[in-house]
Amino acid sequence: MEKKENKLKMEDKLKYEVARELGLLEKVMKYGWKSLTAKETGRIGGLVTKRKKAIQLQRDQQA
């Protein structure tokens, strides 16, 4: 159960980090995630997925 909670927290952290880097964090904080366009949401999702894969690859290489 803890792994799942940590995973959700990691994904949330990544989402906020990517949103900040794309200049969308202020919009998200003010209006919520639903205020984003499909293009913005897709961009965030794509970058989060890319980063998660990179993190997993790095962990696999260390093991």
C-alpha positions as CSV (number, residue, x, y, z in Angstrom):
1,M,0.0,0.0,0.0
2,E,2.8,2.4,0.8
3,K,4.4,2.0,-2.6
4,K,1.2,3.0,-4.3
5,E,0.8,6.1,-2.1
6,N,4.5,7.0,-2.8
7,K,3.9,6.5,-6.5
8,L,1.0,8.8,-6.5
9,K,3.0,11.4,-4.7
10,M,5.8,11.1,-7.1
11,E,3.5,11.5,-10.1
12,D,1.9,14.5,-8.5
13,K,5.3,16.1,-7.9
14,L,6.2,15.4,-11.5
15,K,3.0,17.0,-12.7
16,Y,3.5,20.1,-10.7
17,E,7.2,20.3,-11.7
18,V,6.4,20.0,-15.4
19,A,3.5,22.4,-15.2
20,R,5.9,25.0,-13.6
21,E,8.5,24.4,-16.3
22,L,5.9,24.9,-19.0
23,G,4.6,28.1,-17.4
24,L,1.3,26.6,-16.5
25,L,1.6,26.3,-12.7
26,E,0.0,29.6,-12.0
27,K,-3.0,28.8,-14.1
28,V,-3.3,25.4,-12.4
29,M,-3.0,26.9,-8.9
30,K,-5.6,29.6,-9.7
31,Y,-8.2,27.7,-11.7
32,G,-7.4,24.0,-11.2
33,W,-6.3,21.2,-13.5
34,K,-9.6,21.3,-15.4
35,S,-8.7,24.8,-16.7
36,L,-6.0,23.4,-19.0
37,T,-6.6,22.8,-22.6
38,A,-6.3,19.3,-24.0
39,K,-3.0,20.3,-25.7
40,E,-1.6,21.6,-22.4
41,T,-2.7,18.5,-20.5
42,G,-1.3,16.2,-23.2
43,R,2.0,18.0,-23.1
44,I,2.2,17.6,-19.3
45,G,1.2,14.0,-19.5
46,G,3.8,13.2,-22.2
47,L,6.6,14.9,-20.3
48,V,5.6,13.1,-17.0
49,T,5.6,9.8,-18.8
50,K,9.0,10.5,-20.3
51,R,10.5,11.5,-17.0
52,K,9.0,8.4,-15.2
53,K,10.6,6.2,-17.8
54,A,14.0,8.0,-17.4
55,I,13.7,7.6,-13.6
56,Q,12.9,3.9,-13.9
57,L,15.8,3.3,-16.4
58,Q,18.2,5.1,-14.0
59,R,17.0,2.8,-11.1
60,D,17.4,-0.3,-13.3
61,Q,20.9,0.7,-14.2
62,Q,21.9,1.3,-10.5
63,A,20.5,-2.1,-9.5
